[in-house]
């Protein structure tokens, strides 16, 4: 990947891309591509964005989903998470 961000490639081919840093007191945004280079490479289908939020004392407390990058018919990170873990 050609960019200025950290990219973690998991053994199953999943990409986790970290945008931003912790030095600005703004928690970074993580983009997860669950199947790497394989298609469809569409936001809300196999690419999802989320932001971890928390406090210095207590650490990460929750995820803030980012809905700005969902293609028609796709799902937010939270909707996908709920489906995977059967949370309704």
NUBASE-162761 format. One line per 10 residues: number of its first residue (from 1); their letters; for each residue x, y, z of N, C-alpha, C, O. Coordinates in nm, 4 decimals, always signed. Example, Ala and Ser with C-alpha at 12.3 -4.5 7.8 and 13.67 -1.06 7.14 Angstrom:
BEGIN
1 = AS = +1.3190 -0.5690 +0.7800 +1.2300 -0.4500 +0.7800 +1.3200 -0.3300 +0.7800 +1.4236 -0.3319 +0.8465 ~ +1.2850 -0.2250 +0.7080 +1.3670 -0.1060 +0.7140 +1.2900 +0.0030 +0.7870 +1.3409 +0.1138 +0.8039
***
This chain:
BEGIN
1 = XXXXXXXXXX = +0.0856 -0.1169 +0.0000 +0.0000 +0.0000 +0.0000 +0.0896 +0.1224 +0.0000 +0.1855 +0.1315 +0.0767 ~ +0.0573 +0.2142 -0.0855 +0.1373 +0.3356 -0.0950 +0.0616 +0.4483 -0.0263 -0.0266 +0.5106 -0.0854 ~ +0.0970 +0.4738 +0.0991 +0.0387 +0.5859 +0.1723 +0.1287 +0.6170 +0.2908 +0.2319 +0.5526 +0.3096 ~ +0.0910 +0.7125 +0.3680 +0.1702 +0.7542 +0.4836 +0.1175 +0.6965 +0.6136 +0.1496 +0.7487 +0.7204 ~ +0.0393 +0.5926 +0.6087 -0.0245 +0.5382 +0.7271 +0.0252 +0.3971 +0.7559 +0.0798 +0.3300 +0.6684 ~ +0.0059 +0.3539 +0.8777 +0.0424 +0.2180 +0.9157 -0.0611 +0.1209 +0.8613 -0.1815 +0.1441 +0.8718 ~ -0.0127 +0.0119 +0.8031 -0.1003 -0.0919 +0.7513 -0.0574 -0.2235 +0.8141 +0.0597 -0.2609 +0.8080 ~ -0.1520 -0.2929 +0.8739 -0.1269 -0.4233 +0.9329 -0.1956 -0.5261 +0.8446 -0.3144 -0.5131 +0.8152 ~ -0.1226 -0.6276 +0.8023 -0.1787 -0.7336 +0.7191 -0.1845 -0.8596 +0.8055 -0.0817 -0.9102 +0.8504 ~ -0.3058 -0.9092 +0.8280 -0.3244 -1.0282 +0.9100 -0.3018 -1.1538 +0.8258 -0.3001 -1.1474 +0.7029
11 = XXXXXXXXXX = -0.2846 -1.2659 +0.8916 -0.2531 -1.3911 +0.8218 -0.3639 -1.4347 +0.7260 -0.3372 -1.5080 +0.6307 ~ -0.4878 -1.3908 +0.7496 -0.5976 -1.4278 +0.6599 -0.6148 -1.3298 +0.5446 -0.7077 -1.3444 +0.4651 ~ -0.5265 -1.2295 +0.5339 -0.5331 -1.1320 +0.4258 -0.6066 -1.0041 +0.4605 -0.6120 -0.9124 +0.3786 ~ -0.6628 -0.9959 +0.5789 -0.7312 -0.8744 +0.6222 -0.6312 -0.7600 +0.6370 -0.5218 -0.7791 +0.6901 ~ -0.6689 -0.6417 +0.5901 -0.5887 -0.5214 +0.6093 -0.6512 -0.4373 +0.7201 -0.7730 -0.4201 +0.7244 ~ -0.5689 -0.3857 +0.8082 -0.6125 -0.2867 +0.9060 -0.5238 -0.1652 +0.8844 -0.4022 -0.1726 +0.9020 ~ -0.5840 -0.0541 +0.8467 -0.5108 +0.0683 +0.8157 -0.5429 +0.1704 +0.9237 -0.6596 +0.1987 +0.9510 ~ -0.4394 +0.2251 +0.9845 -0.4586 +0.3255 +1.0902 -0.4329 +0.4632 +1.0315 -0.3230 +0.4931 +0.9849 ~ -0.5362 +0.5466 +1.0345 -0.5258 +0.6838 +0.9877 -0.5161 +0.7758 +1.1079 -0.5932 +0.7598 +1.2025 ~ -0.4258 +0.8701 +1.1080 -0.4111 +0.9621 +1.2199 -0.3202 +0.9057 +1.3267 -0.2593 +0.8001 +1.3096
21 = XXXXXXXXXX = -0.3118 +0.9796 +1.4398 -0.2250 +0.9353 +1.5485 -0.2834 +0.9785 +1.6821 -0.3822 +1.0517 +1.6879 ~ -0.2209 +0.9320 +1.7882 -0.2697 +0.9621 +1.9226 -0.2138 +1.0942 +1.9756 -0.2603 +1.1431 +2.0785 ~ -0.1167 +1.1521 +1.9084 -0.0502 +1.2717 +1.9593 -0.1385 +1.3953 +1.9534 -0.1131 +1.4920 +2.0253 ~ -0.2400 +1.3945 +1.8709 -0.3270 +1.5112 +1.8547 -0.4460 +1.5080 +1.9500 -0.5311 +1.5968 +1.9440 ~ -0.4542 +1.4092 +2.0367 -0.5680 +1.3877 +2.1268 -0.6955 +1.3529 +2.0512 -0.8046 +1.3540 +2.1082 ~ -0.6811 +1.3222 +1.9234 -0.7929 +1.2715 +1.8440 -0.7608 +1.1262 +1.8158 -0.6568 +1.0953 +1.7576 ~ -0.8479 +1.0384 +1.8560 -0.8223 +0.8964 +1.8376 -0.8181 +0.8656 +1.6882 -0.8958 +0.9223 +1.6113 ~ -0.7292 +0.7773 +1.6469 -0.7178 +0.7479 +1.5042 -0.8393 +0.6727 +1.4511 -0.9153 +0.6105 +1.5253 ~ -0.8536 +0.6814 +1.3210 -0.9567 +0.6072 +1.2503 -0.8914 +0.4805 +1.1963 -0.7802 +0.4845 +1.1437 ~ -0.9609 +0.3691 +1.2096 -0.9137 +0.2435 +1.1544 -1.0035 +0.2049 +1.0384 -1.1261 +0.2087 +1.0488
31 = XXXXXXXXXX = -0.9411 +0.1679 +0.9285 -1.0136 +0.1158 +0.8131 -0.9784 -0.0318 +0.8043 -0.8609 -0.0684 +0.8013 ~ -1.0806 -0.1163 +0.8002 -1.0603 -0.2604 +0.7945 -1.1136 -0.3101 +0.6606 -1.2309 -0.2923 +0.6279 ~ -1.0248 -0.3725 +0.5844 -1.0641 -0.4375 +0.4596 -1.0574 -0.5875 +0.4873 -0.9491 -0.6456 +0.4940 ~ -1.1731 -0.6488 +0.5031 -1.1775 -0.7855 +0.5544 -1.1229 -0.8904 +0.4585 -1.0974 -1.0036 +0.4995 ~ -1.1046 -0.8551 +0.3322 -1.0496 -0.9533 +0.2390 -0.9362 -0.8975 +0.1537 -0.9096 -0.9496 +0.0454 ~ -0.8700 -0.7939 +0.1998 -0.7526 -0.7406 +0.1306 -0.7819 -0.6991 -0.0120 -0.8757 -0.6239 -0.0382 ~ -0.6999 -0.7493 -0.1049 -0.7129 -0.7103 -0.2455 -0.8321 -0.7728 -0.3165 -0.8689 -0.7273 -0.4247 ~ -0.8931 -0.8752 -0.2592 -1.0075 -0.9397 -0.3244 -1.1234 -0.8417 -0.3315 -1.1342 -0.7514 -0.2486 ~ -1.2090 -0.8591 -0.4292 -1.3250 -0.7737 -0.4448 -1.4314 -0.8032 -0.3418 -1.4206 -0.9037 -0.2715 ~ -1.5321 -0.7220 -0.3295 -1.5649 -0.6132 -0.4211 -1.4920 -0.4820 -0.3892 -1.4969 -0.3887 -0.4693
41 = XXXXXXXXXX = -1.4240 -0.4731 -0.2730 -1.3579 -0.3493 -0.2303 -1.4543 -0.2307 -0.2335 -1.4294 -0.1283 -0.2971 ~ -1.5646 -0.2492 -0.1625 -1.6680 -0.1465 -0.1525 -1.6935 -0.1158 -0.0052 -1.6995 -0.2058 +0.0785 ~ -1.7082 +0.0130 +0.0246 -1.7378 +0.0583 +0.1604 -1.8733 +0.0041 +0.2036 -1.9737 +0.0221 +0.1348 ~ -1.8744 -0.0621 +0.3175 -1.9976 -0.1182 +0.3720 -2.0222 -0.2617 +0.3300 -2.1187 -0.3240 +0.3742 ~ -1.9355 -0.3147 +0.2450 -1.9446 -0.4534 +0.2021 -1.8260 -0.5326 +0.2551 -1.8436 -0.6327 +0.3246 ~ -1.7057 -0.4880 +0.2224 -1.5869 -0.5541 +0.2754 -1.4855 -0.4541 +0.3309 -1.3789 -0.4934 +0.3784 ~ -1.5179 -0.3272 +0.3251 -1.4337 -0.2229 +0.3842 -1.5187 -0.1429 +0.4829 -1.6267 -0.0943 +0.4493 ~ -1.4670 -0.1303 +0.6059 -1.5409 -0.0623 +0.7115 -1.4475 +0.0331 +0.7851 -1.3272 +0.0086 +0.7937 ~ -1.5027 +0.1411 +0.8378 -1.4242 +0.2376 +0.9152 -1.4811 +0.2475 +1.0552 -1.6025 +0.2415 +1.0750 ~ -1.3919 +0.2627 +1.1528 -1.4353 +0.2834 +1.2898 -1.3303 +0.3658 +1.3625 -1.2148 +0.3735 +1.3206
51 = XXXXXXXXXX = -1.3717 +0.4257 +1.4696 -1.2820 +0.5057 +1.5523 -1.2945 +0.4590 +1.6957 -1.4046 +0.4515 +1.7502 ~ -1.1807 +0.4274 +1.7572 -1.1807 +0.3890 +1.8974 -1.1767 +0.5153 +1.9813 -1.1020 +0.6082 +1.9507 ~ -1.2547 +0.5190 +2.0844 -1.2598 +0.6363 +2.1709 -1.2396 +0.5936 +2.3152 -1.2693 +0.4801 +2.3525 ~ -1.1897 +0.6842 +2.3945 -1.1673 +0.6505 +2.5337 -1.1121 +0.7661 +2.6131 -1.1258 +0.8824 +2.5751 ~ -1.0496 +0.7324 +2.7237 -0.9953 +0.8310 +2.8167 -0.8552 +0.7860 +2.8567 -0.8283 +0.6660 +2.8610 ~ -0.7668 +0.8789 +2.8858 -0.6311 +0.8397 +2.9281 -0.6310 +0.7471 +3.0500 -0.5496 +0.6552 +3.0586 ~ -0.7221 +0.7716 +3.1435 -0.7240 +0.6936 +3.2674 -0.7815 +0.5533 +3.2466 -0.7276 +0.4560 +3.2994 ~ -0.8902 +0.5422 +3.1704 -0.9616 +0.4157 +3.1572 -0.9377 +0.3433 +3.0250 -0.9862 +0.2318 +3.0058 ~ -0.8641 +0.4052 +2.9345 -0.8355 +0.3404 +2.8071 -0.9538 +0.3443 +2.7124 -1.0439 +0.4271 +2.7262 ~ -0.9521 +0.2533 +2.6158 -1.0564 +0.2483 +2.5139 -1.1879 +0.2066 +2.5781 -1.1946 +0.1071 +2.6502
61 = XXXXXXXXXX = -1.2912 +0.2834 +2.5510 -1.4214 +0.2587 +2.6124 -1.5275 +0.2147 +2.5110 -1.6197 +0.1417 +2.5473 ~ -1.5163 +0.2570 +2.3865 -1.6173 +0.2217 +2.2879 -1.5650 +0.2517 +2.1478 -1.4604 +0.3145 +2.1313 ~ -1.6386 +0.2064 +2.0485 -1.6066 +0.2416 +1.9105 -1.7104 +0.3410 +1.8623 -1.8289 +0.3314 +1.8940 ~ -1.6633 +0.4346 +1.7863 -1.7532 +0.5311 +1.7236 -1.7578 +0.4946 +1.5759 -1.6565 +0.5039 +1.5065 ~ -1.8738 +0.4536 +1.5274 -1.8789 +0.4144 +1.3877 -1.8830 +0.5379 +1.2996 -1.9365 +0.6423 +1.3370 ~ -1.8259 +0.5230 +1.1837 -1.8192 +0.6323 +1.0880 -1.9043 +0.5944 +0.9678 -1.8743 +0.4975 +0.8980 ~ -2.0090 +0.6695 +0.9439 -2.1049 +0.6348 +0.8399 -2.0834 +0.7099 +0.7092 -2.1636 +0.6969 +0.6167 ~ -1.9782 +0.7870 +0.7006 -1.9608 +0.8711 +0.5826 -1.9187 +0.7941 +0.4592 -1.9252 +0.8480 +0.3488 ~ -1.8760 +0.6710 +0.4742 -1.8202 +0.5992 +0.3601 -1.8962 +0.4701 +0.3314 -1.8343 +0.3662 +0.3084 ~ -2.0276 +0.4751 +0.3322 -2.1071 +0.3556 +0.3074 -2.1673 +0.3660 +0.1668 -2.2346 +0.4637 +0.1341
71 = XXXXXXXXXX = -2.1420 +0.2645 +0.0851 -2.2011 +0.2628 -0.0479 -2.3440 +0.2117 -0.0384 -2.3768 +0.1381 +0.0547 ~ -2.4300 +0.2495 -0.1334 -2.5700 +0.2062 -0.1279 -2.5830 +0.0553 -0.1091 -2.5202 -0.0230 -0.1803 ~ -2.6652 +0.0162 -0.0126 -2.6872 -0.1241 +0.0175 -2.5866 -0.1836 +0.1144 -2.6027 -0.2977 +0.1579 ~ -2.4827 -0.1079 +0.1490 -2.3801 -0.1561 +0.2408 -2.4216 -0.1402 +0.3855 -2.5296 -0.0892 +0.4152 ~ -2.3344 -0.1846 +0.4759 -2.3620 -0.1786 +0.6185 -2.2560 -0.0951 +0.6888 -2.1431 -0.0823 +0.6415 ~ -2.2943 -0.0393 +0.8017 -2.1971 +0.0286 +0.8861 -2.1153 -0.0777 +0.9590 -2.1511 -0.1955 +0.9587 ~ -2.0062 -0.0359 +1.0210 -1.9259 -0.1281 +1.1009 -2.0112 -0.1940 +1.2086 -2.0029 -0.3152 +1.2286 ~ -2.0936 -0.1148 +1.2784 -2.1747 -0.1686 +1.3871 -2.2765 -0.2697 +1.3360 -2.2978 -0.3731 +1.3993 ~ -2.3394 -0.2413 +1.2225 -2.4359 -0.3365 +1.1651 -2.3673 -0.4674 +1.1281 -2.4211 -0.5751 +1.1537 ~ -2.2493 -0.4588 +1.0682 -2.1745 -0.5790 +1.0318 -2.1346 -0.6559 +1.1575 -2.1489 -0.7781 +1.1621
81 = XXXXXXXX = -2.0855 -0.5867 +1.2583 -2.0458 -0.6479 +1.3852 -2.1652 -0.7196 +1.4486 -2.1531 -0.8341 +1.4923 ~ -2.2794 -0.6526 +1.4535 -2.3996 -0.7113 +1.5112 -2.4424 -0.8377 +1.4361 -2.4845 -0.9358 +1.4974 ~ -2.4311 -0.8344 +1.3040 -2.4671 -0.9530 +1.2238 -2.3722 -1.0684 +1.2518 -2.4167 -1.1821 +1.2678 ~ -2.2420 -1.0415 +1.2579 -2.1435 -1.1454 +1.2788 -2.1623 -1.2123 +1.4154 -2.1512 -1.3343 +1.4273 ~ -2.1908 -1.1319 +1.5177 -2.2048 -1.1847 +1.6531 -2.3498 -1.2040 +1.6949 -2.3784 -1.2273 +1.8123 ~ -2.4430 -1.1941 +1.5971 -2.5847 -1.2178 +1.6202 -2.6397 -1.1354 +1.7358 -2.7075 -1.1867 +1.8248 ~ -2.6084 -1.0057 +1.7320 -2.6564 -0.9122 +1.8343 -2.7699 -0.8296 +1.7738 -2.7492 -0.7567 +1.6768 ~ -2.8889 -0.8411 +1.8308 -3.0025 -0.7650 +1.7770 -3.0884 -0.7119 +1.8862 -3.1884 -0.6455 +1.8593
***
